[in-house]
Amino acid sequence: MTCGSHILTPRWVQGTEGSRYPLKEGRELMRPSERAECRRIAMGRLPPFAPGMYPILFRIGSFPIHTYGVLMIVAFLAALWIARKRAPRFGISPNKLSDMAFLALIGGVLGARILYLMQDPPKDWHGYLTLQFAGLTSFGGYIGGALVVLWWARKSKTPLRSLLDVLGPPLLVGQAIGRVGCLLNGCCYGHVCDVHFFLGVHIPDNNFLHYPAQLYDTILTMTAFGAVLLTEKRRHLRLGQAFALSLSLLGLGRVIDEFWRAGTDAQVNAGYASSTYWGNLPFTQAQVAAAGMILLGIVLYIVYARRPEPAPPAEPQNALEPPEAITA
């Protein structure tokens, strides 16, 4: 359910056919049941204890340091720490893994930015050159990071399945922390909730409380992380299956999270929701992409279950041992 008949900005909303409507008409595009809920909630006001967002953590001179960017760095470092702990178990050097991770970070940021710009081009060239971690999309980050991982595995001749198993569970932790960054940034929020809902959060330029969909995603993703570790401990997983399981659970969490966020074009532009339905369909493009992640994870899990385990690497010969005698 989405509502918010007293949202302060924007004054205009974008219609599904590209037309602009006054905010009042944007509300009229909502379903009758949603308008009724809006009128009911509009009787209340924001409670004084409503937690707000903190999009700017601090400033260096006039340059703002965004909380989202800081949390992205924290997410990366936390995921890297876990991956380094897992690496020796799969025969991968932690130091080499760190080198790959920083390359994957660059690829992920570029992918996240490029896909965002394709979806929502800025109005002037300054929007293309921002250094403030503003305007990123998670699916672009997945694609950019994955391309770097595949390239590095091939270049370094690292077994791909081993590398994927090292990275799968840490990816979940990085996603969970990143969603906290979304919460503090005031993006990716849920529908408007009742003023008495104790977890409701206040979004900037908005007179109503919203469901903290970002925290819901964090809880779902950390639960998935625990489930993968527990499965690794209690079952003998073949190489690659831990990653496949992580991928499917990551997609499942996103599918569920989108139900708290989805709305029509008019509702999203008016601030009632943060994710747009795909045309007239009852689901979003993000849910379709996440469903693809689930399906890919299931396919990989089955394929890797049928593949034989690679032979362990041969022990290096001790250089101090004398060479074997040459016999005629």
N, C-alpha and C positions, 0 to 999 in steps of 0.2 A: 504494500500500500504506500503510495507517495502522496505528499501534500505539501502545504506551505503557502497559504494564500497571502501572507504578509511579507514574503521575501523582499528585501530591499533592492537588490540588484540581481540580474540586469533588468533594464527597463523594457527590453525587447527580447523576444524568443524567436528562434528559427523554426519555421514550419517544415513539414515533411516534403513539400514541393519546392523548397528554396525561398519561399516568401517569408517576410518578417511580420510578426504580429505584435501588438501591444501586449504587455504582460498579462493584462486582464483577459484578453482573448486566448492567450496561451493556457491560462487556467481552464478556460472553457473547453479546451481540447481534451481534457481529462474525462475519464468515465464518470457517470453520475455517482456511483458508489464512492469514488475517490474524492469528488468534490464535497460529498456529504461528510466524509472523514476530515477533509480540510476545514470545513466549517466547525466541526466539533472540536478539533484541536485548536483552532484559532481563538477559541474562548479563553485559552490559557496564555501564559507568557513564559519566557525563558526563566527558569528558576535561577536564583543568584549563585548557586553552586555549580552551574553547568560548566564543565571543563572546556577550555578553548584550545585552539591550535597554536603551534609555535613554529610557523614556517621559516622564520629567520632566527638562527641561534645567537649570532652576534655579528658585529660588523668590524671590518678592518678599514678604518677610514670611512669612505663612502661605499666600499664594496661589501655587500651582504654575504654572509656565510649561511647557506640554507641548511636547515636541519635535515632535510631529505638527503642532501649530498653527504653530510656527516654520517648519517645512519647507513647509507650505501657503503661507505668505507668500512664502518664497523661490521656490516654484514659480510663483506668480502674477507676481512681479516679473520672473523670467527669461522667462516667456512674453510678458509685456507688452513687455519690451525687444526681443525678436525681432519681435513684431508691429509695433512702432513703426518698426523698420528696414524692414519690408516695406510699410508703409502708403503712402509716396509713390509707389511703383511702380504702385499701383492707384488713384492719384488721391484718397487719403484723408489728411486732416490727422492727423499723429501726435498732436497735442494733443487733438483731438476724439476720437480713438480711445482715448486715456487716460481721458477722461471716461466713455466708454461702458464701458471695461474695469472701472472701479471699481463702476459700477452692476451689471455682469454678475457681479462678485465677490460683491456682496451677494445678488443673486438666486441664485447658485450655492450659497452657504453656506446660505441659507434652504431652497432645494430639497433639498440634501443632508440637512439636519437634519429637515425635515418628513417626507421619505420614510423616514428611519431610524426616527423615532418611530412612523410607521405600521406598520413592520415589527416593531419591538421597543419597545412602550410602556414607559416607566419605571414603577417601583413607587410613586413619590411625585412631587409637583409640583416638587420641586427638580431632578429630572432634565430637566424641560422648559426650565429657565431657565439651564442651565450656560453659562458663557462660556469654556470650556476646550477648544473644538474636539473635544469627546468625543462620539462617536456621530454619524458622518456616513457617507453612502453616495455613491459616485461617480456612480451613475446619476441620483440626485436632483439632484446638482450639475450634471450635463449638462443636465437638463431645465430647471432654474431659470435657468441661464446662457443657454440657447438662447432662452427666452422673452424675456429682457431684450434679447438681440441682435436678435431679430425686431422687437420694439417700437421699439428705438432706430433701426434702419434705416428703418422706416416713418416715424417722427417726424422724423428728420433728412433724409429723402429721399436716403439713401445707397444706391447700387446694392447690392443684397443679395449678388449673386454676388461682387462685388469684396470686400465686407466678409468674406464667408466664406473667400475665398482668403487674405486677410490673417491670419485666425485659425486656419486648419486646422493647419498645421505647428507653430505655437507651442502649440497644445493638446496635441500629442504630448509636447513637452518638459515642459509642466506636469504631465502624467500621470506621466512618468518620474521627476521629482523628488518628486512626491507619494508614489510607492511607496517611496522611501527613507524618507520619514516614517513609512509603515506599518511598515517594517522596524524602525526605532528604537522605535516605539510598541509593538511586539510583537503586532500584529494582521495579518490576511490572510496568515498563515504557511502553509507547505506541510505535507505529511504528515511523520510522524516518519521520520527517516532513520537509517541505520546510524551507530553511534558513531564510525566511522573515516572518515566522509565529511568531507572537509576544508572544505567550505563550510557545514556544519551550524551552525545558530544555536540559542541557548538561549532559550526563551520563559519568561517569569516563571511561577512556580508549576507548573513542568513539569520532570520529571527527565530528559527526552530531548531529543535534537537534532532539529530540523526542517529540511526543505528550505527555502532562502530564496526562496520563490515571489515575494516582493516584488521581489527583485533580478532574477529571471528576467523579470518583467513590465517592469522598467526597461530591461533589455537589448533586449527585443522592441520596446518603444516607441521607443527611441532609434534602433534599426535602421530602424523605419518612418519616423522623421523624416528620416534620411539618404536613404531610398529616395524619399520625396516630393521632396526638394530635387534629387536626381539626375534624377528624371523631369521636373521643371520645367526643368532645364538642358538636357536632351537632346531633349525633345519639346516641340512647341508645344501646350500645354494651353489649352483654352478656359476662359473665366471660370467659376469654380465647380468645375472638375475637380480642382484641387489639394485643395480641401476635401473633395470626395467621396472621393478616394483616401485622405486622412488619416482620414476617418471609418471607411472599410472596414478599414484596417490597424489602427486603434485597437480595433475590435471583434474582429478576428482575434487580436490579442495577448491580449485578455481571454478569449476562448474557450480558447486554449492554456493560459493561466495557470491557469484553473479546474481543469484536469486534475491539477495538483499540489496542489490545495486541497480537492477535493470529498470528502464523506463523508456518512454517514447522520446523522439527527438525534442519535442516541445518541453517535456518534463526535464530532460537533461539540461537544455539550454536555460531553463528557468531555475535550475538548482534543486529540483525535487529529487533527482536521481543522478547517478554518475556513470552509468553504462547504458548504451542505446540498444534497444531491440533491433534485430535485423529485419528491417522493413516491417511487414505485418506479421512476422513470425513471433511466436511466444518465447524466443530465446535470443541471445546476443551473439555477435560474431566471436567474442571471446570464449563463449561456451562451446561454439563449434570447434575453435582451435584447441581448447582444452580437451574436448572429446577426442580429437585427433591424437593428443598426447596419451590419453588413456588407451586408445586402440593400439598405438605404436608400442606402448609399454607391454601390453598383453602379448602382442605378436613377438616382441623380442624375448619376453619371458619364456614363451613356448619354444622358440627357435634355439635359444641358448640352453634350454633343458635337454635338447636332443643332440647338442654338439659335444664331442668328447673333450675331456679336459686336456689342455696342452701339457706336454711333458715338462717336468721341472727343469730349469736351466742347469747345465752341467757345471760341476764344481770346478773352479779354476785350478790349474795345476800349480803345485807349490814350486816356486822357482828355485828353492834350495835343494830339492831332490835331484840326485844325479840322473842323467838321462839313461834310458834303458840301453843295455849293451847291444851292439849290433852284431847279429850272428850271420854267418855266411850261409 
